[in-house]
């Protein structure tokens, strides 16, 4: 191959990679839309009640940096936008870097959990749920070397009825959002 062919090939590869929309771009583009409820939850907001504060649980929570949360609530006027946005999300999450961990539901209701990273050191955990009557929810948890089995152990031990998760810090954020 001559130098011109190599240059053209390199240009095609770079251009094709840039055409693939990222989840980060999607989140940034959605945050200003009126149909979207969007907020970021810093890791400092994630705290456990005293009975759950073992050194192992605290160490696990420290692997989480923040969470991006987006909610699209469907109504009669935005059904077409909902379908378009849902399809965009599905296409983004089909990219090779987003490994599917599990899926729930079928038809017009469902949820999928995806990850970026390796099985024992996740850098992103993504939950995308949709219901064609209610809308969609996207939760993107960013971290460093998150270990899903340890996060699941914390979640499985929690008693949500007795509020083992301390959400008191979240009240201020939600009261400032236009929900």
PyMOL commands that set and color helices and strands:
alter all, ss='L'
color gray80, all
select helices_A, chain A and resi 3-19+23-30+43-45+50-52+55-61+79-93+148-157+160-162+170-176
alter helices_A, ss='H'
color red, helices_A
select strands_A, chain A and resi 36-42+47-48+64-73+99-106+109-118+121-131+135-146+165-166
alter strands_A, ss='S'
color yellow, strands_A
deselect
rebuild
show_as cartoon
